[in-house]
């Protein structure tokens, strides 16, 4: 009986496991941040605006974003005058039609930028430039020389989203206090609480609904970089490594998966199964809220979110934003009341102590892809 190429390869991989060949295959990992030149475009930008400002932008670009789209753009009109915006082609209109998550990501970028600037002897003045979330120009930044602030910049370069390997332990009150840093707008729900159970159930149900939306799956497919060649070409989006698909499974999907697989029935089912497994693991949820839905409020919320993310590794707290329940009806409308929140929920973050905390693997675009020097 004839078998397809894919079936043959699957069986070959299975045989490799059975006959002890898996270590050789699993050790051949895919493209990670370490495999791409982190200084690409740095020398050119450094020549134009100075090495310290170029380094500030490099560190800012390590911020998290939905699907790792890296939506930020920086237009430099003067060495110390920058316009921060978002690229329309790097937005997510299907799961984020109001650009809420884009603005939150821009906020995380600004937090990294302000933090890196202070460590390099610059104060940053921030002036909102947008009245609505859909505008391309969002914020104007002005850098001014000041005294250098002592800050462990390794936090920016070591920050990582983890999706697996969570311990089933509640977050210690002192550790939660440390990562929150006394700020308002954060709520922690241990895994045994009624609110956490609601978030678990809502996340799985929203995922079940979301994977049936054809446009959402097509959008997701456009942002997954299955092959090493795709990863090196785009330097954004999600790779198997960033989705915690490693070993034999990682080898297989890197070599034989493509866009059509994301649209398959098996992939959709696997997505729901993975979400169900993920919410069953960990120490509960942290929810981040904003006062309203204005661009300024969403950007500030993204900044606060990034501040707790930057402190999380020091307490070995893994963080995995899972926003499905905020992207789908009816859970988006129910979330505020179900969690008894005073503000509006913007981040739903699955948390737990990490069994292991490896270095970050998500890719980053060259600085020349996100910046434009247009002195006026």
N, C-alpha and C positions, 0 to 999 in steps of 0.2 A: 504494500500500500504506500503510495507517495505521501510525503509529508511536506508542509510548507517550510520555507527557509527559517521563519521565526520559530516554528515548533522545533526544528532541528537545533537551533541555537539555544533555546530554553533547555532542551534535554542535554545539550553539551554542557551548559552551565551546571545543571543538576549533577551530571557525572563528575564534573570538576570538584564539586563539594564532596561527593561520595568517595572519590579516590584521592582526596587530600591535596588537590591542586588549588583550592580556594585561596590560601594565603598569597600565592603568586599573583592571582588575579585581583584580589581585594586590596593588595598593597599598591596597585596601579590606580591611584586616585585621579579624580578629574581636576579641572582648572580651579584654583583658589586665588585669593588675593595675593598670596606670596608668589604666584606664578606669573603675575602681570606687573609690568614696570610702574611702580607707584609714583615715579618721578617724571612720567611722560608728560610733556608740556610744561613741566615745572621750570626748566631752564629758560625757556622762551618767556614765560610769564614773569619770572624773577628778573629778567633783564628789563622788562617794561615797567614793573611796579615795585621792584625790590624783593629780596629773598624773604624777608619777614612777612610781608603781605602775601606773597605766594604760599608760604607755609601756613598762614592763617586759613587761606582758601582750601588748601589740601586737607587740613584737619576738619574744617567745616564739612567737606564733602563726605566724611565718614559717617554722617548722620543716617539714621534709618528712614526708610520710606516704604509705603505699601508696594508689594511686588518688586521692591528694589528698583523702582522706576527712576529714582534720582531726579525729581521734577524741577529742581532749582536751576535758575540761570542768574548770572551776575554780569551786569554791564558796568564797566569801569569808565566813568567820565572824567575822572581825575584820580591821582594816586590814592586820595583819601575820600573820594566821593563815589559810592557804589549804588547801583539800583538792583535790587533783588526781585526776581520774578519767577514765573513758572512757565515751562515749555508746554504748549498745548499737546504736542505729540507724545509727551510723557505723562499724560493724565490718564485716569481710568474712568471713562464716562459711563461704563455699564455698572460697576459696583460703587462708584463715587460720582454720581451725576451732578452733585452740588459742589464738588471740589472740596468737601470737608476734609478728607484725608490728605489731599494735596497741601492744604494750608497747615495742617498739623505737621506734616513732614517739613514744610518750609520753616515752621517754628523750631523744629529739632535742629535744622541746619543753622538757623540764627543763633541758637544756644551754643552750638559748637563754635561758631564763628566768634561770638562775643567772649567765650571762655578762652579760646586760643589767642584772641587779640589782647586780652588783659595780660596773659602770660608773656606776650611779646612787647608789652609796653604801650598798648593802645586802649583808649576808651572809645566805645562805639555809641554814637547817638542814633536812635532809631525813630524814623518818622513814617507813619502809615501813608501809603500812596494810593490804596485801592478802596473803593466804596463797596465793591462786590467781589465775591470769591472767584468769579470767572475772568477777572482782568489779568493781563500778562504782567504788568508792573505792579508789585505789591508793597514794597517797602524801600525807603531810601536810607542809606547808611552813610554816616560820616565818621571817619576815624580821626582821633586826636591823640597826640603823644601824652603819655602819663607814666607813672611809676609802674614797673613790672609787678604783676601779682604772682605770688608763688602758688602754682597749681600743678597737680600731677597729670600732665598731658597724656600719659599712657592710658588714662581712662578712656580717652576718645578713640585711640587706636586699638584698644583691647575690647571695646564693647561688642557684644555679640548676641544675636537672637538665638535662643535654643528652643528646639521643638520636642526633644526627647531627653530621657535620662533624668527626670524629675523624681525626687524623693517624695514619698507620701507623708510629709511632715508639715504641720502648720508653721507659718513664719513667726519667729519670735518677736514679741512686741518691741524689744530694743532694736532688733534688726530693721523692722518696719520703720521705726522712728528715725533710724540712721539714714535710710535711703530717701525718706520723705523730706527730711531736713526741716521739719517744723512748718512746712507749707500746707495751705488749705486745699481742698478739692480732691483729696485722695481717700478712697474707702477700701478697706481690706475685708474680704469675706472668706473665712476659713472653709475648707472643703466640706466640712460637716454642717455648715450653716444652711438655712433655708434659701438664702439669696444665692449662694454658690450652686446649690442644686438647680435653681431656676436658670442660672447662667449655663450650667452644663447642658441641661435639656434644650434650652433655647439655641445654643450654639450648634448642637447636633441637628435639631429640626431645621434651623435656618440653612445649614449646609445641605441637608437633603433637598430643600427647596431650591437652593442656589445652583446646585449642579444640574438641575433640569432646565435652567435658563440657558438657551443655546448661545445667546450673545455674550453671556458671562463666561461660559466655557471657551468661546472663541477668543475673548479678550485675555483670559488666563493663558491660553495656548501661545498667544503672541509674546508673552513675557517669560516663558520658560525656555531656558537655554540648555537643551538636552545635550548637545554635542560640545566637545571642547572647541571646535572651530567656531560655533555660534557664540560661545562664551567669550572667546578672545576677540571676536569681531565687535560685539555689542558692549561688553564690559558693564552691563546692567542686567536687570531681571534676575530670575531665580535659577540657580544651577542645582543639579542633584545634591551636591554637597551642602548647599545652603538650606535645602529641604530635608537634610539628614538622611538622604538616600545614599548609602555607602556600601562598600564591600561588593559582593557578587551582584546585588541589585543595582548598585550604582554603575558598575561596569556595563551591565546589560542595557540600562536605559540610556546611558551616554552613547552607546553604539547603535542602538536599534529603535529608540523611541523618536517620535516626531509629533507634529501638530495633530495629526489625525488620531493619535492615541489618547490625547487629552479629551477628545470628543467622543471617545468610545464608552460603551456601557460599563465595561470593566473598570475603567479609570474613574468614572463617576462614583461607582460603588466603593472603590478603594478609598476615594476621598472622604466619603462619609464614614467608612470604617476607621480611617485614621483619625478623624475628628473625634469619634466616639472613644477611641483608645486614649487620645491625648487628654480629653477632659477628665478621664478616670485617673489620671496620673498627676500628682502635684500637691501643693499645699493650699490651693484655693485661687482666688482672683483678687486683683487690684483694679479698681475702676477709677479713671480720671475724668473729672467733669470740668465744664466751662460755664461761665455766667450766662452767655448767650451765643448766638451763631454768627456774630459779626466777624469779619476777617481778622481784626485786631485781637479779639478774644480767642479765636481758634489758634492763631499764631502763638499767643502767649501760653495757651494750653499745651501746644507742642513743645514749647520751651520747658515748661514744668515737667512734662513727661520725660524729656531727654535728661533732665537733671537727676531724676530718680534712676533712670537707666544707667547713667554713668557711674552711679554709686553701687549698683547691684552686684557687680563681680566681687567687690571687696568683702561682701558677706555671702558669697557663693549662691546668690539668689538668681535663678534662671527666670527670664521674662520672655513670654511668647504672646504678643498681641493677637487676639482672635476676634475680628470685627464682624463676623457673619451676622450676629444678632442685631447689629446696628445698620446692616445693609439690606435687611429683608423685612418685609411686612408679614405679620403684625408685631413682631418682637421689638422693632425699633421704637414703636410708639408705646409699648408696654414697659420698656426697660426702666425708665425713670421711676415709675410707681412701684414696680416689682422690687426694686433695690432701695426704695425709700431715700432717694437722692434729693438734695436741695438744689443742685445744679443739673446741667444736661450732660449725659454720659457721652464721652468722646473716645476713650480707649477702654477696651475690655481686655485685661492682661492676665493670662494664666501664669501663675507663679509657683515656684517651689525651689527648694534647695537642690542644687545640681550635683549629680553624682560625679561628674567631671565637667571642667570648664575649658574646653579647647579654644585656641585662638580663632578670630573671625575668619570666615571664608568668603563672604559675599563680595562680589566684584565692585570695582569703582571705575567710573569713566575718567578719561584723561582730563586734566584741568582745562585744556583748550576746547573741550566739548561743552563745557558749562559756562565759560567766561568769554566775554568780548570786550576788548579795550577800544573805547570810542571817545578819546579825549576831545572835549569841546572848547 
